[in-house]
Amino acid sequence: MTIHSPANAVAIEAQTRCWLEQRVLKDNLCPFAHQPYKNDLVRIIVTDSARQEYLLDDVLHELRHLASLPAETLETTLLIHPGVLEDFHDYNDFLDLVDGLLTQEGYEGVFQVASFHPDYQFADTVEDDAENYTNRSPWPMLHLLREASLEQAIASHPDVNGIPQRNIALMQEMGTETLAADLARCQNMAAQVE
């Protein structure tokens, strides 16, 4: 899919919303995601950047945008980048540049970036381990989060340390075949929007 058109950006956003609603929210992978999404405080941006340096500029732009608004107006941003970092290893390496950008711009401790990719693979797993689907998304994306909001949500959760193990167990129970089919269903749904 060529991403340099509004129609394709709409399709990519629809696909991402399908994944958010049918995997992340429905399966409660992130208990903190429900309220911001329900209250329309999640900004979803599809960038047409085709080079890492342009994507880094996009990240900085979105960080500044988040910093310019209170959390009550905009809680978080999903920056989807379908035209760059399609290879997971390149994507994973790029996260170091993002961390460096946070430090360089004075955003360390203010924002953090969570990572999602169609080929996401945790260290010490094999490619088709079901647990990788906790971070497998339709497109490569960076989730820009406010540290203060995250700390507040963590403080009010009864068992924050149990979330990862619960998610891994759920993914293993569902199985790789089902998880892959669900992701493909969202990809096909979004393709119909084009």
Backbone as a chain_set.jsonl record, in Angstrom:
{"seq": "MTIHSPANAVAIEAQTRCWLEQRVLKDNLCPFAHQPYKNDLVRIIVTDSARQEYLLDDVLHELRHLASLPAETLETTLLIHPGVLEDFHDYNDFLDLVDGLLTQEGYEGVFQVASFHPDYQFADTVEDDAENYTNRSPWPMLHLLREASLEQAIASHPDVNGIPQRNIALMQEMGTETLAADLARCQNMAAQVE", "coords": {"N": [[0.848, -1.189, 0.0], [0.627, 2.141, -0.937], [1.425, 4.991, 0.903], [1.109, 7.689, 0.557], [-1.301, 9.185, 0.381], [-4.404, 10.729, 1.292], [-6.54, 8.898, 1.492], [-5.282, 6.44, 1.958], [-4.055, 7.001, 4.39], [-6.332, 7.248, 5.964], [-7.262, 4.615, 5.839], [-5.157, 3.284, 7.145], [-5.328, 4.418, 9.694], [-7.886, 3.482, 10.4], [-7.429, 0.744, 10.47], [-5.64, 0.62, 12.578], [-7.258, 1.551, 14.664], [-9.09, -0.547, 14.744], [-7.406, -2.622, 15.674], [-6.675, -1.5, 18.164], [-9.179, -1.425, 19.453], [-10.134, -4.085, 19.251], [-8.097, -5.711, 20.194], [-6.188, -4.473, 22.089], [-7.885, -2.961, 23.863], [-10.235, -4.587, 24.18], [-9.152, -6.987, 25.159], [-7.979, -5.982, 27.363], [-5.238, -5.364, 27.513], [-3.758, -3.147, 28.166], [-4.622, -1.667, 30.96], [-4.794, 1.026, 31.395], [-5.511, 2.305, 29.112], [-8.164, 2.559, 28.383], [-9.76, 4.805, 29.353], [-8.542, 7.259, 28.252], [-8.91, 6.692, 25.481], [-11.676, 6.342, 25.239], [-12.504, 8.903, 25.939], [-11.632, 10.408, 23.84], [-8.978, 11.358, 23.818], [-6.731, 10.546, 22.594], [-4.386, 11.019, 20.21], [-4.046, 10.196, 16.873], [-1.715, 9.81, 14.473], [-0.73, 9.502, 11.16], [2.18, 9.268, 9.553], [3.909, 10.248, 6.569], [6.553, 9.922, 6.349], [9.561, 8.704, 4.98], [12.104, 8.223, 5.647], [14.471, 7.693, 8.284], [15.497, 9.99, 9.591], [13.589, 11.912, 9.021], [11.406, 10.849, 10.289], [12.27, 11.048, 12.925], [12.175, 13.816, 13.179], [9.389, 14.06, 13.031], [8.671, 12.775, 15.401], [9.743, 14.558, 17.289], [8.19, 16.832, 16.695], [5.64, 15.886, 17.468], [6.072, 15.394, 20.185], [6.501, 17.999, 21.093], [4.015, 19.051, 20.488], [2.352, 17.566, 22.23], [3.452, 18.488, 24.642], [2.599, 21.083, 24.606], [-0.015, 21.112, 25.336], [-2.509, 20.505, 27.884], [-2.989, 17.431, 29.747], [-5.678, 16.937, 30.005], [-6.729, 17.773, 27.664], [-5.275, 16.522, 25.623], [-4.076, 13.387, 25.904], [-2.258, 11.438, 24.955], [-0.215, 10.223, 22.195], [-0.315, 8.353, 19.214], [2.0, 7.601, 16.913], [2.082, 6.634, 13.783], [4.036, 4.977, 11.434], [4.191, 3.938, 8.512], [5.876, 3.897, 6.273], [8.54, 3.638, 6.879], [11.108, 1.932, 8.684], [10.217, -0.721, 8.545], [11.431, -3.141, 8.928], [11.892, -5.025, 11.788], [14.243, -5.135, 13.358], [15.676, -2.883, 12.568], [13.838, -0.996, 13.39], [13.858, -1.443, 16.168], [16.482, -0.662, 16.758], [16.22, 2.034, 16.175], [14.797, 2.999, 18.309], [16.669, 3.675, 20.238], [17.636, 6.082, 19.243], [15.375, 7.618, 19.565], [15.158, 7.649, 22.36], [17.491, 9.079, 22.88], [16.757, 11.514, 21.729], [14.688, 12.321, 23.45], [16.182, 12.849, 25.763], [17.972, 14.834, 24.811], [16.201, 16.922, 24.17], [15.147, 17.607, 26.591], [13.016, 16.166, 27.548], [13.151, 13.844, 28.956], [11.867, 11.878, 31.516], [9.58, 13.311, 31.361], [8.151, 12.497, 29.12], [7.642, 9.227, 27.726], [8.348, 6.55, 25.452], [6.491, 4.018, 24.05], [6.666, 0.909, 22.301], [5.513, -0.536, 19.247], [4.977, -2.946, 16.715], [4.478, -4.699, 13.612], [6.023, -7.027, 13.49], [6.93, -7.447, 16.037], [9.142, -8.607, 18.528], [9.951, -9.936, 21.542], [12.927, -10.016, 23.55], [14.61, -13.116, 24.009], [12.544, -14.694, 23.03], [10.945, -16.721, 20.516], [10.145, -16.12, 17.048], [7.432, -16.787, 16.493], [6.205, -16.886, 18.984], [3.412, -16.56, 21.064], [3.249, -14.522, 22.968], [4.49, -12.306, 21.883], [2.53, -10.925, 20.585], [1.388, -9.105, 22.284], [2.553, -6.725, 21.73], [2.366, -6.485, 19.029], [1.335, -4.782, 16.242], [-0.773, -3.412, 13.596], [0.796, -1.737, 11.964], [4.134, -0.308, 12.009], [4.675, 1.64, 14.883], [4.952, 4.384, 17.205], [4.321, 5.038, 20.521], [3.596, 7.779, 22.273], [3.86, 8.751, 25.509], [2.718, 10.367, 28.491], [4.693, 10.778, 31.279], [3.844, 11.554, 33.892], [1.093, 11.021, 33.881], [1.149, 8.302, 33.471], [2.47, 7.419, 35.782], [0.572, 8.153, 37.692], [-1.583, 6.507, 36.952], [-0.442, 3.991, 37.365], [-0.033, 4.07, 40.133], [-2.62, 3.905, 41.052], [-3.477, 1.419, 40.33], [-4.33, -1.896, 41.279], [-2.616, -4.128, 40.917], [-0.153, -3.707, 39.341], [2.267, -4.918, 38.667], [1.507, -7.434, 37.948], [0.399, -7.265, 35.43], [1.979, -7.72, 32.969], [2.491, -10.559, 33.107], [-0.102, -11.574, 33.191], [-0.994, -10.755, 30.669], [0.75, -12.181, 28.974], [0.015, -14.803, 29.603], [-2.636, -14.766, 28.703], [-2.287, -14.309, 25.927], [-0.893, -16.641, 25.237], [-2.844, -18.518, 25.822], [-4.758, -17.864, 23.888], [-3.353, -18.314, 21.536], [-1.009, -18.415, 18.806], [-1.984, -18.742, 16.164], [-4.684, -17.864, 16.213], [-4.299, -15.227, 17.107], [-2.733, -14.14, 15.023], [-4.573, -14.346, 12.934], [-6.566, -12.604, 13.834], [-5.197, -10.153, 13.753], [-4.735, -9.989, 11.007], [-7.383, -9.776, 10.161], [-8.069, -7.205, 11.027], [-6.307, -5.811, 9.378], [-7.376, -6.381, 6.845], [-9.905, -5.258, 7.127], [-9.3, -2.547, 7.279], [-8.271, -2.169, 4.746], [-10.515, -2.128, 3.193], [-11.448, 0.406, 3.522], [-10.063, 2.033, 1.856]], "CA": [[0.0, 0.0, 0.0], [1.312, 3.431, -0.947], [0.824, 5.733, 2.015], [1.126, 9.128, 0.3], [-2.6, 9.726, 0.017], [-5.32, 10.796, 2.437], [-7.342, 7.674, 1.587], [-4.476, 5.411, 2.602], [-3.905, 7.383, 5.803], [-7.608, 6.902, 6.607], [-7.273, 3.16, 5.973], [-4.182, 2.918, 8.177], [-5.907, 4.779, 10.988], [-8.999, 2.557, 10.678], [-6.822, -0.533, 10.829], [-5.075, 0.793, 13.912], [-8.384, 1.607, 15.609], [-9.587, -1.923, 14.862], [-6.471, -3.327, 16.57], [-6.82, -0.935, 19.507], [-10.466, -1.805, 20.048], [-10.346, -5.533, 19.278], [-7.028, -6.418, 20.896], [-5.663, -3.775, 23.266], [-8.952, -2.62, 24.808], [-11.107, -5.737, 24.44], [-8.428, -7.95, 26.0], [-7.459, -5.241, 28.513], [-3.78, -5.49, 27.566], [-3.306, -1.982, 28.928], [-5.778, -1.185, 31.711], [-4.79, 2.488, 31.442], [-5.839, 2.834, 27.779], [-9.614, 2.71, 28.167], [-10.281, 6.153, 29.614], [-8.139, 8.227, 27.22], [-9.507, 6.375, 24.184], [-13.112, 6.627, 25.353], [-12.685, 10.353, 26.042], [-11.074, 11.02, 22.638], [-7.755, 12.06, 24.2], [-5.63, 9.869, 21.91], [-4.129, 11.574, 18.875], [-3.493, 9.189, 15.968], [-1.082, 10.479, 13.341], [-0.077, 8.642, 10.175], [3.189, 10.069, 8.864], [4.377, 9.716, 5.29], [8.025, 9.923, 6.373], [10.16, 7.517, 4.38], [13.486, 8.141, 6.126], [14.542, 7.743, 9.744], [15.714, 11.349, 10.096], [12.308, 12.622, 8.931], [10.567, 10.307, 11.358], [12.748, 11.653, 14.166], [11.559, 15.155, 13.182], [7.965, 13.873, 13.364], [8.597, 12.466, 16.838], [9.971, 15.814, 18.004], [6.997, 17.658, 16.491], [4.542, 15.357, 18.287], [6.412, 15.634, 21.593], [6.24, 19.419, 21.351], [2.56, 19.231, 20.467], [1.863, 17.043, 23.511], [3.924, 19.368, 25.718], [1.9, 22.371, 24.528], [-1.405, 20.942, 25.754], [-2.686, 19.75, 29.13], [-3.45, 16.047, 29.581], [-7.142, 16.938, 29.916], [-7.048, 18.056, 26.264], [-4.631, 15.465, 24.837], [-3.343, 12.527, 26.835], [-1.213, 10.604, 24.374], [-0.175, 10.209, 20.732], [0.185, 7.21, 18.457], [2.625, 8.046, 15.675], [2.178, 5.469, 12.908], [4.994, 5.289, 10.368], [4.189, 2.762, 7.633], [6.843, 3.962, 5.189], [9.919, 3.56, 7.362], [11.37, 0.995, 9.787], [9.384, -1.917, 8.4], [12.206, -4.228, 9.518], [11.812, -4.87, 13.238], [15.56, -4.88, 13.959], [15.948, -1.459, 12.33], [12.916, -0.283, 14.275], [14.357, -1.585, 17.529], [17.663, 0.201, 16.855], [15.758, 3.418, 16.106], [14.308, 3.389, 19.634], [17.782, 4.332, 20.933], [17.65, 7.469, 18.769], [14.231, 8.285, 20.204], [15.558, 7.903, 23.749], [18.456, 10.183, 22.831], [15.999, 12.735, 21.44], [14.013, 12.705, 24.702], [17.199, 13.436, 26.635], [18.479, 16.056, 24.181], [15.177, 17.971, 24.163], [14.69, 17.866, 27.951], [11.756, 15.458, 27.783], [13.369, 12.643, 29.769], [11.095, 12.009, 32.739], [8.319, 13.979, 31.021], [7.502, 11.569, 28.196], [8.327, 8.002, 27.36], [7.845, 6.013, 24.194], [6.232, 2.578, 23.995], [6.93, 0.456, 20.937], [4.615, -1.528, 18.641], [5.436, -3.25, 15.361], [3.872, -5.948, 13.13], [6.926, -8.166, 13.716], [7.52, -7.262, 17.361], [9.648, -9.82, 19.161], [10.651, -9.714, 22.795], [14.174, -10.758, 23.74], [14.455, -14.475, 24.547], [11.384, -15.396, 22.477], [11.063, -17.023, 19.09], [9.298, -15.235, 16.259], [6.001, -17.096, 16.542], [5.666, -16.96, 20.353], [2.17, -15.803, 21.194], [3.41, -13.34, 23.823], [4.906, -11.162, 21.069], [1.342, -10.217, 20.111], [1.018, -7.987, 23.162], [3.121, -5.518, 21.127], [2.258, -6.541, 17.561], [0.32, -3.861, 15.74], [-0.875, -3.496, 12.138], [1.875, -0.958, 11.355], [5.097, 0.197, 12.989], [4.214, 2.871, 15.523], [5.544, 4.836, 18.462], [3.283, 5.539, 21.418], [4.165, 8.815, 23.128], [3.116, 8.741, 26.775], [3.096, 11.312, 29.546], [5.182, 10.071, 32.474], [3.033, 11.879, 35.072], [-0.171, 10.282, 33.764], [1.46, 6.886, 33.651], [2.749, 7.2, 37.209], [-0.706, 8.255, 38.4], [-2.351, 5.297, 36.648], [0.224, 2.872, 38.03], [-0.268, 4.184, 41.575], [-4.005, 3.562, 41.394], [-3.791, 0.056, 39.892], [-4.095, -2.815, 42.393], [-1.568, -5.127, 40.684], [0.53, -3.308, 38.103], [3.327, -5.881, 38.365], [0.9, -8.641, 37.385], [-0.128, -7.03, 34.085], [2.693, -8.446, 31.904], [2.289, -12.009, 33.18], [-1.489, -11.82, 32.806], [-1.073, -10.598, 29.217], [1.454, -13.305, 28.353], [-0.84, -15.99, 29.773], [-3.794, -14.609, 27.818], [-1.838, -14.505, 24.546], [-0.585, -18.059, 25.081], [-4.124, -19.226, 25.816], [-5.405, -17.6, 22.609], [-2.552, -19.004, 20.535], [-0.466, -17.629, 17.698], [-2.842, -18.825, 14.973], [-5.83, -16.968, 16.427], [-3.805, -13.848, 17.186], [-2.338, -13.725, 13.671], [-5.804, -14.19, 12.151], [-7.225, -11.376, 14.301], [-4.446, -9.022, 13.217], [-5.021, -9.957, 9.565], [-8.758, -9.3, 9.999], [-8.016, -5.746, 11.113], [-5.643, -5.309, 8.169], [-8.332, -6.469, 5.737], [-10.962, -4.285, 7.369], [-8.802, -1.22, 6.926], [-8.081, -2.105, 3.303], [-11.816, -1.827, 2.605], [-11.708, 1.839, 3.659], [-9.348, 2.753, 0.791]], "C": [[0.886, 1.242, 0.0], [0.643, 4.308, 0.096], [0.662, 7.208, 1.728], [-0.218, 9.652, -0.199], [-3.483, 9.764, 1.251], [-6.139, 9.52, 2.605], [-6.573, 6.566, 2.29], [-4.234, 5.731, 4.071], [-5.17, 7.047, 6.578], [-7.681, 5.394, 6.837], [-6.347, 2.7, 7.089], [-4.701, 3.262, 9.562], [-7.036, 3.829, 11.367], [-8.477, 1.193, 11.121], [-6.27, -0.479, 12.249], [-6.177, 0.849, 14.965], [-9.001, 0.221, 15.81], [-8.723, -2.702, 15.842], [-6.596, -2.816, 18.007], [-8.074, -1.46, 20.192], [-10.6, -3.306, 20.232], [-9.239, -6.318, 19.977], [-6.66, -5.691, 22.189], [-6.761, -3.527, 24.301], [-9.811, -3.833, 25.177], [-10.443, -6.747, 25.373], [-7.758, -7.296, 27.201], [-5.939, -5.383, 28.659], [-3.145, -4.323, 28.301], [-4.511, -1.41, 29.664], [-5.889, 0.335, 31.735], [-5.268, 3.118, 30.132], [-7.311, 3.17, 27.602], [-10.091, 4.153, 28.274], [-9.837, 7.17, 28.566], [-8.794, 7.961, 25.867], [-10.996, 6.726, 24.184], [-13.385, 8.131, 25.347], [-12.053, 11.127, 24.883], [-9.85, 11.887, 22.957], [-6.509, 11.412, 23.595], [-5.524, 10.446, 20.501], [-3.475, 10.472, 18.04], [-3.01, 9.903, 14.716], [-0.444, 9.418, 12.446], [0.891, 9.53, 9.397], [3.567, 9.42, 7.532], [5.904, 9.739, 5.21], [8.562, 8.601, 5.844], [11.625, 7.349, 4.778], [13.498, 8.334, 7.631], [14.689, 9.17, 10.265], [14.424, 12.178, 10.026], [11.362, 12.143, 10.025], [10.983, 10.892, 12.703], [12.219, 13.085, 14.296], [10.086, 15.074, 13.557], [7.779, 13.593, 14.858], [8.756, 13.753, 17.646], [8.76, 16.734, 17.88], [5.855, 17.195, 17.398], [4.82, 15.521, 19.778], [6.117, 17.086, 21.968], [4.744, 19.707, 21.371], [1.94, 18.752, 21.783], [2.216, 17.987, 24.661], [3.154, 20.688, 25.746], [0.468, 22.312, 25.051], [-1.488, 20.211, 27.086], [-3.212, 18.343, 28.833], [-4.973, 15.973, 29.447], [-7.61, 17.206, 28.485], [-6.502, 16.973, 25.34], [-3.74, 14.65, 25.765], [-2.117, 11.889, 26.185], [-1.292, 10.636, 22.847], [0.353, 8.872, 20.225], [0.711, 7.74, 17.14], [2.9, 6.812, 14.818], [3.068, 5.839, 11.726], [5.148, 4.102, 9.42], [5.268, 2.757, 6.559], [8.291, 3.84, 5.6], [9.982, 2.613, 8.564], [10.439, -0.215, 9.754], [10.085, -3.151, 8.958], [12.276, -4.015, 11.027], [13.168, -4.555, 13.869], [15.973, -3.422, 13.753], [15.091, -0.594, 13.253], [13.445, -0.285, 15.709], [15.597, -0.71, 17.756], [17.264, 1.677, 16.907], [15.283, 3.91, 17.484], [15.407, 4.048, 20.468], [17.882, 5.801, 20.52], [16.514, 8.266, 19.407], [14.557, 8.604, 21.66], [16.561, 9.053, 23.827], [17.781, 11.516, 22.582], [15.285, 13.234, 22.697], [14.986, 13.402, 25.642], [17.648, 14.792, 26.097], [17.49, 17.218, 24.286], [14.61, 18.273, 25.558], [13.373, 17.194, 28.299], [11.926, 14.167, 28.574], [12.674, 12.846, 31.108], [9.774, 12.731, 32.537], [7.483, 13.075, 30.127], [8.319, 10.292, 28.116], [7.652, 7.445, 26.121], [7.701, 4.5, 24.315], [6.285, 2.147, 22.533], [5.986, -0.667, 20.505], [5.017, -1.702, 17.183], [4.768, -4.558, 14.91], [4.714, -7.188, 13.396], [7.592, -8.095, 15.089], [7.957, -8.606, 17.932], [10.432, -9.452, 20.411], [11.951, -10.515, 22.808], [13.851, -12.113, 24.361], [13.136, -15.133, 24.151], [11.723, -15.795, 21.049], [9.982, -16.247, 18.361], [7.809, -15.512, 16.42], [5.465, -17.317, 17.959], [4.46, -16.041, 20.476], [2.354, -14.517, 21.994], [3.862, -12.107, 23.047], [3.711, -10.325, 20.604], [0.841, -9.157, 21.087], [1.513, -6.674, 22.577], [3.119, -5.558, 19.602], [1.06, -5.723, 17.119], [0.265, -3.969, 14.212], [0.276, -2.813, 11.4], [2.903, -0.617, 12.423], [4.57, 1.508, 13.583], [4.965, 3.121, 16.814], [4.429, 5.452, 19.289], [3.924, 6.51, 22.405], [3.282, 8.992, 24.353], [3.634, 9.802, 27.729], [3.5, 10.52, 30.788], [4.282, 10.308, 33.685], [1.72, 11.109, 35.05], [0.049, 8.801, 34.005], [1.718, 6.563, 35.122], [1.466, 7.248, 38.032], [-1.548, 6.993, 38.184], [-1.761, 4.085, 37.357], [-0.064, 2.883, 39.529], [-1.67, 3.75, 41.964], [-4.394, 2.143, 40.976], [-3.451, -0.939, 40.996], [-2.946, -3.808, 42.184], [-0.831, -4.83, 39.386], [1.615, -4.302, 37.705], [2.784, -7.156, 37.736], [0.428, -8.492, 35.952], [0.645, -7.803, 33.014], [2.439, -9.949, 31.923], [0.858, -12.397, 32.797], [-1.624, -11.757, 31.288], [-0.41, -11.759, 28.481], [0.584, -14.559, 28.436], [-2.041, -15.936, 28.835], [-3.409, -14.864, 26.366], [-1.532, -15.982, 24.287], [-1.863, -18.894, 25.023], [-4.831, -19.057, 24.469], [-4.669, -18.288, 21.46], [-2.187, -18.132, 19.343], [-1.391, -17.623, 16.489], [-4.031, -17.866, 15.081], [-5.391, -15.511, 16.427], [-3.408, -13.312, 15.817], [-3.575, -13.493, 12.805], [-6.541, -12.914, 12.548], [-6.526, -10.136, 13.75], [-4.717, -8.869, 11.714], [-6.434, -9.432, 9.301], [-8.808, -7.778, 10.09], [-7.349, -5.149, 9.869], [-6.594, -5.339, 6.977], [-9.458, -5.483, 5.891], [-10.52, -2.897, 6.928], [-8.641, -1.083, 5.422], [-9.381, -1.758, 2.606], [-12.136, -0.333, 2.65], [-11.121, 2.61, 2.484], [-10.254, 3.111, -0.368]], "O": [[1.783, 1.378, 0.833], [-0.585, 4.362, 0.164], [0.129, 7.934, 2.568], [-0.259, 10.479, -1.109], [-3.338, 8.938, 2.152], [-6.407, 9.102, 3.731], [-7.129, 5.839, 3.113], [-4.211, 4.827, 4.907], [-5.094, 6.609, 7.726], [-8.109, 4.944, 7.899], [-6.705, 1.831, 7.883], [-4.534, 2.484, 10.501], [-7.137, 3.414, 12.521], [-9.021, 0.573, 12.035], [-6.421, -1.426, 13.02], [-6.044, 0.26, 16.037], [-9.387, -0.136, 16.923], [-9.242, -3.367, 16.739], [-6.619, -3.605, 18.952], [-8.042, -1.881, 21.348], [-11.12, -3.762, 21.251], [-9.437, -7.485, 20.317], [-6.81, -6.252, 23.274], [-6.591, -3.844, 25.478], [-10.079, -4.073, 26.354], [-11.088, -7.296, 26.266], [-7.058, -7.957, 27.968], [-5.418, -5.506, 29.767], [-2.126, -4.479, 28.975], [-5.341, -0.735, 29.054], [-6.946, 0.878, 32.054], [-5.413, 4.338, 30.052], [-7.661, 3.989, 26.752], [-10.757, 4.658, 27.37], [-10.682, 7.888, 28.031], [-9.191, 8.901, 25.178], [-11.502, 7.333, 23.24], [-14.397, 8.574, 24.804], [-11.95, 12.352, 24.933], [-9.703, 12.994, 22.439], [-5.384, 11.684, 24.017], [-6.463, 10.365, 19.709], [-2.473, 9.886, 18.45], [-3.793, 10.52, 13.993], [0.289, 8.549, 12.919], [0.473, 10.433, 8.672], [3.544, 8.197, 7.395], [6.477, 9.592, 4.13], [8.085, 7.526, 6.208], [12.303, 6.439, 4.301], [12.657, 9.038, 8.189], [14.075, 9.526, 11.271], [14.195, 13.044, 10.871], [10.616, 12.929, 10.609], [10.127, 11.198, 13.533], [11.858, 13.518, 15.39], [9.584, 15.911, 14.307], [6.856, 14.105, 15.491], [7.992, 14.005, 18.578], [8.351, 17.351, 18.864], [5.181, 18.015, 18.021], [3.895, 15.762, 20.554], [5.553, 17.363, 23.027], [4.267, 20.509, 22.174], [1.11, 19.442, 22.375], [1.393, 18.253, 25.537], [3.067, 21.336, 26.789], [-0.187, 23.345, 25.192], [-0.63, 19.382, 27.389], [-3.809, 18.106, 27.783], [-5.494, 15.039, 28.837], [-8.75, 16.902, 28.134], [-7.17, 16.554, 24.395], [-2.776, 15.162, 26.334], [-1.056, 11.812, 26.804], [-2.311, 11.027, 22.278], [1.334, 8.336, 20.74], [-0.053, 8.272, 16.335], [3.825, 6.046, 15.088], [2.881, 6.88, 11.097], [6.118, 3.35, 9.513], [5.55, 1.705, 5.985], [9.184, 3.929, 4.757], [9.038, 2.51, 9.348], [9.944, -0.669, 10.785], [9.432, -4.094, 9.406], [12.674, -2.946, 11.489], [13.232, -3.782, 14.825], [16.548, -2.8, 14.647], [15.555, 0.398, 13.815], [13.472, 0.751, 16.374], [15.745, -0.094, 18.812], [17.896, 2.473, 17.601], [15.361, 5.103, 17.78], [15.114, 4.891, 21.316], [18.177, 6.663, 21.347], [16.676, 9.439, 19.744], [14.268, 9.7, 22.139], [16.49, 9.892, 24.724], [18.176, 12.534, 23.151], [15.279, 14.433, 22.975], [14.655, 14.423, 26.246], [17.698, 15.776, 26.835], [17.896, 18.366, 24.469], [13.703, 19.094, 25.695], [12.69, 17.605, 29.238], [10.947, 13.468, 28.835], [12.869, 13.871, 31.762], [8.939, 12.763, 33.44], [6.282, 12.903, 30.335], [9.517, 10.276, 28.398], [6.529, 7.82, 25.784], [8.656, 3.794, 24.637], [5.982, 2.933, 21.636], [5.699, -1.598, 21.256], [5.353, -0.735, 16.5], [4.517, -5.434, 15.738], [4.173, -8.288, 13.514], [8.689, -8.621, 15.28], [7.244, -9.605, 17.835], [11.442, -8.751, 20.346], [12.06, -11.556, 22.161], [12.916, -12.229, 25.153], [12.656, -16.026, 24.849], [12.665, -15.276, 20.45], [9.023, -15.774, 18.971], [7.007, -14.58, 16.476], [4.381, -17.877, 18.122], [4.492, -14.889, 20.044], [1.681, -13.522, 21.722], [3.645, -10.982, 23.497], [3.867, -9.15, 20.269], [-0.052, -8.384, 20.741], [0.963, -5.616, 22.885], [3.793, -4.756, 18.957], [-0.069, -5.941, 17.56], [1.159, -4.553, 13.601], [0.684, -3.266, 10.33], [2.588, -0.633, 13.613], [4.08, 2.374, 12.859], [5.529, 2.213, 17.425], [3.678, 6.296, 18.799], [4.702, 6.105, 23.269], [2.106, 9.338, 24.243], [4.829, 10.097, 27.769], [2.735, 9.691, 31.282], [3.986, 9.372, 34.427], [1.28, 10.6, 36.081], [-0.755, 8.134, 34.654], [1.239, 5.553, 35.637], [1.297, 6.465, 38.967], [-2.152, 6.476, 39.124], [-2.495, 3.251, 37.886], [-0.308, 1.835, 40.127], [-1.889, 3.28, 43.08], [-5.516, 1.708, 41.236], [-2.381, -0.838, 41.596], [-2.36, -4.283, 43.156], [-0.885, -5.617, 38.441], [1.855, -4.504, 36.515], [3.52, -7.879, 37.065], [0.088, -9.488, 35.312], [0.017, -8.49, 32.208], [2.2, -10.551, 30.877], [0.638, -13.425, 32.156], [-2.287, -12.601, 30.686], [-0.939, -12.259, 27.488], [0.436, -15.286, 27.454], [-2.417, -16.947, 28.242], [-4.128, -15.559, 25.649], [-1.878, -16.511, 23.23], [-1.948, -19.86, 24.265], [-5.437, -20.003, 23.965], [-5.294, -18.785, 20.523], [-2.937, -17.247, 18.932], [-1.56, -16.582, 15.854], [-4.337, -17.143, 14.133], [-6.039, -14.661, 15.815], [-3.709, -12.166, 15.485], [-3.614, -12.541, 12.027], [-7.081, -12.219, 11.688], [-7.181, -9.183, 13.33], [-4.904, -7.758, 11.218], [-6.655, -8.72, 8.322], [-9.514, -7.133, 9.315], [-7.775, -4.108, 9.368], [-6.606, -4.401, 6.18], [-9.929, -4.92, 4.903], [-11.274, -2.167, 6.284], [-8.85, -0.001, 4.874], [-9.362, -1.153, 1.534], [-12.994, 0.143, 1.907], [-11.595, 3.693, 2.143], [-9.804, 3.717, -1.34]]}, "num_chains": 1, "name": "protein.A"}
